Amino acid sequence: MSTLTSNYLAPTGREEAWRFTPLARVGGLLDASTDLASVNSIKLSKSYADVKLSHKSAADLPAISASDDLATIRAREFLKEVTHIEIAANSSISEPVVLERTNLTGAAQASRTLISCGVNSHSTIILQNTGDAILADEIEFDLAPGSNLTFISLQEWGAKAVHLGRQHAVISKDATFNSIVVTVGGSLVRLLPTVEYSGPGSSADLQGLYFATDGQHLEHRLHVDHNVPNAKSRVNYKGALAGDKAHTVWIGDVYIRANAEGTDTYELNRNLLLSDGARADSVPNLEIETGEIVGAGHASTTGRFDDEQLFYLSSRGIPAEVARRLVIRGFFAEIIGKIKSEDIENRLMERIDSELAKVGA
């Protein structure tokens, strides 16, 4: 056991960062007495032109950003290798690059991946998470000047999966990072999509949806650090809950530093409660240190199912069960449509329909 782990203090639940998380269910990922097995858990589904995947020593490929997240710190300590995915400079990859999880054993494991996007490159990457992992996972994105990356992360985990993950992007001058996070599976999923900038003219668009049923805990903690002038960010997350003890947590932190003149930012979170016994926590935070900005705002709503919409559809002969599912599809359509894949959209909605049927919602 390493020195750091022996001195490590696991969270108690009284810390702000962990007060919502059911720590008894994290599968040893935060337990100092449990060693995490290092794993290269991401592979390419096939070969792609202008895309290179390699494995490098963790000592030779250090993290590109600091982190105070305990799960990330634990993962970094045990990692032996890092998966490095490189998108060639000036490339424009016409088809999505599909990544899959591999080598997951169901024991406590740690994984780290660095995705480097070359100057003026354009690409879309889709990560498919399936199975019953117990995983502390970090994915970093290094976007060179003028690059454009759309990263779609699909958490379609099995019912027993525990996933503590960080997805952190460093966005250079005139680069664009689009993130779409979809979480519809797992026992406990806690993701940290975070962004910082390293040059003006950079932009981040963070979209997400989550759907929780009986006993699931789905937590998304976003942090956008506006640390340079003239950068832009948009955050839009939507969640729906159905079933006893379904619990979602959304934390949206946007920090505009004193030197970040010309910042343009807005964040939104909406939650739809479909049954009794479900709980949604939503906490938007906006900290501004300069008044020289284009705009900054946030909003959060949590509400019950809209009976007027149901009545409208039912009055046109649509059965109540079908009407509810149509309303939910409409609620999620804005974000799912951004994936631009009919196969993925249908697969996600079929899973949501199936889960709704199980809980009678």
N, C-alpha and C positions, 0 to 999 in steps of 0.2 A: 504493500500500500504506500502511496506517495506521501511526501511531507505535507503538501498542500491539503490533501484529503484528510490527513490525521488532524489538522488544525481547523478543518472546515466546520462551520456551524450551519446546520440545516435550518431552513425557515420554520417558524413556529405558527405562522398564520396571523400573527399580530403585525407583521410588516405590511406596509401599504401595497407593495408589489404582489403579495401573496394572500391578501385577506379574503379574496373570493375563491381561491383555489382549494379543492378538497385534497389536502396534502396526504391523507391516508391512502389515496388512490394512485399515487404517482409511480408505483412499481419499482421503488428503490432508486429511481433516477436522482433523487436528492439526498439519499441516505449515505452518510459517510462510511458506513460499514460495507457498502456495496461497490465493488469495482465495475466500471463500465467497459464492455468489450468494444474495442475500436473496429469499425466496419466501414468499408467503401460501399455505401448502400445505394448509390445512384449509377445507372448505366444508360447508355443510348439504346433506344429501341432498334436502331439500325444505323448504318453509316450515312453521314450527311456531308456534302461538299462544303468546305469552308468551316467545318466544325471539328475540333480536336479534343479528345478526352484523354487525360493521362492521370496517373497517380503519383503523387510526390510526397516526400517526407514532410511531416507537419513542422519539423524544425526548419526545413528549407522554404516553406511557404507559410509564413506567419499570417495571422489574421490582419486584415486591412483596416480594422476598426476596433476600438475598445468596447467592452461590454461589462455592465454590472449585473447582468442577469445570471443568477446562480446556476441554472441549468446549462447555460452556455459556458460558464467558467468550468463547470464539472466536465462537460464534453471536451473542451479544449485540453484539459489536463490529461485525459486518457487517450487522446487521439495519437495514432502512430502515423497515419497517412491521410492525405487530403485529396479529394477528387477535384481535378482542375479541368474545367470546360472552357475552351477558347473559341470565340467567334472572330474570324479573320477580319482585318481592317478592310474597309471599302466594300465589303460583301453585302449582298442583299439576298437573303435566303427566302425563297418563295414559299416553301412549305413549313409548317410548324415542326420544330425539333422536339421529339417526344422522349421524355426521360421516364424511366421506370425504377421502382425500388427493387433491390435484390439483397441477398445474404442476410435477411432478417430472421432471427431465430426464436423470438418470443421472450428472450432474456434481455436484461438491461444493456443497451448498446448506445454508442456515441458515433456520430457521423458529422463530417464537415465537407462542404463543397464550395468552391470558388468559381464563379462564372465571370469571365473577362470578355467584355465586348470591345472589339477594336474600333479605331477611329472611323467614324462615318458608316459603321455597320448597321444593318437593319435585320432584326430577327424576332421570331416568336418562339418561346419555349414553353412546353406543357409538361408539368411534372405530375405523374399519376401515383398517388399513395394508396396502396391496398394491403390487405393482410392484417395480422394481429401483432404488430410490433410493440415493443417498449423502447422508445427511442428518444434520446436527446440529440437534436439535429440543428445544425447551423448551415445556412446558405448565405453567402455573400455575393454581391454583384458589384463589379468594378466597371463602370461605364465611361469609356474614353470620350473625348470631345466629339460632338456631332453624332454620337451613336444613338440608336433607338431600339429599346428592348421591351417587348411585351412578355411578361412572365405569368403563366397561369398555373396555379397550384391547386390540385384537386385532392382534398382529403376525403377519400372514399374508403376509409379504414374499416376493418372488421369490428364487431361489437366489443372485443376485449382490448383493443389497441389503446396505448397511452403514448401521446406524442407531445413533447415539449420542444418547440421549434422557434428559431429566430431567423428572419429573412431580412437582411440589411443591405441597402443599396447606397453606394457612393456615386453621385451623379456629377459628371464633369461639365464644363462649359458647353452650352447649346445641346446637351444630351437630354433624352427623354426616357423615363422609366414608367412603364404601365404595368401595374400589378393587379391580378384578379385572383382572389383567394376564395375558394369554395370549400366549405366544411359541412359534410353531411354524414360522417361516420366517426366511429371511435367511441370509447368509453369516456376518456378524458383527452381533450385536445386543447393545448394552450400555445397560441402562436403570437409571435412578436414581429409584425411587419414594420420596419423602421427605415428611415431615409435621412441622409445628410447630403449636402451639396459641396462641390469643390470648385465651382465656377459659375459666373452669371449666365443667364439665358437658359438655365437648366429647368427641368419640369418633371413633376411626379404626379401620377394619377393612380390612386389606390382604391380599388373597387373590391367588394366582398359580399358574400352571402353565406348564411349558416342556417341550418335547420336541425333542431334538437328535439328528441322524443324521450320517452321514459328513462329517467336516470342519467341521461347524457349530460356532461359538462363540457361546453364549448366556449373557449375564452380567447378573445382577440385583443391584443394591446398594441396600439399603433403609436408611433412617435415620429413626428416630422420636425427635423431640426433645420430651421431656416437660418443658416449660418453664413450666407453670402448675399450680396445685393441682387436684386432683379431676378429672383427665382419664383417658381409657381408651384402650388400643390392643390390637389383636389382629393378629398376622401369621401367615399360613399359606401356605407355598409348597411346591409339589410338582413334581418333575422326573423325566423318564425319558430314558434315553440308549441309542442303539443304533447300531453302526457304527464303523468305524475313525476315530480322532481326533475323535470327537464329544466336545465339552468344554462343561460348564456350570459356572458360578460363581454362588454365592449368598452374599452378605454381608448379615447382618442386625444392624444397630447400633441399640440402644435406649439413650438417655441420659436418666436421671432426675436433674434438677437439684435442688439443695439446697432450693429453694422449692416443689418439686412434691409437697407432701404429698398423700396420698390417691390417688396414682397406682395404676392397675390395668393391668398389661401382661403379655403372654405372646407369644412368637414360636416358630414351629415350621417346620422345613424337612425334607422327606423326599425322598430320591433313589432311583431304581430303575435299576440297571444291567442292561441286557438283552443285552449282548454284550461280548466282550473288545475291547480297544482303545478303550473309552470311559472318560472321566474326569470325575468330579464333585467340585468343591471346595465345601465348605460351612463357613462361618465365622460362627457366632452370637456377638454381643458384647453384654454388658449392663453398663452403668456406672451405679452408684447412689450418689447423694450425700446421701440422707436415708433414715432407717429408718422414717419415718412414712408407710408406703405400705399399700395394700390387698393387693397381691401383685405379684410380678415373677418371671418364669422364662423359660427357653428350652430348646429341644431340637433336635437334628439327627441324622438317621440316613441312612446310605447302604448299600444292600444289593443283593444279587443277586436274580434272579427266584425266587419261592417255588415250589419244585418240588412241595410238598405240595398247593398249590392246583391245579397242573397235573394231578397224579395224580388228585385228586378229580374234576375235570371229565372227564378222559380215561376214568376208570372208568365214567362214565355215557354213554360212546359219543360224546363230543365230540372231534373231531379236534384234534391238538396245536396246529396253527396257529390254529384258531378259539379254542381254550382260552386261548392266550397273549393274544389280543386282548381276550377277555372280562376277563381279569385286569387288563389295562392300562386298559380302560374303567372297571372298578371302582375302580382306583387314582385316576383323575382325576375320577370322578363327583361327589365331594363339592364340588369347586370349579366344574366345568362346570355343575352343576345350579343354582348361584347366578346364572348368567347369565339363566336363566328364558326361554330362547328355544330351542324345539325345532329350528328351522332352523339356528341358529348351532351348537348342540351337535352336530347331525348332520354339519354341514360340517367342524367341527374334527376329529371322530372319523374321518371319511372320509379327511381329509388324513393323520392319524396312521397309519391303517391302510395307506394308500398308501405312506407312507415306510417303514413296517415291511416291507412286501413287497419294496421296492427293496433293502433290506439283508439280506433273508432272515431277519429276526428274528421 
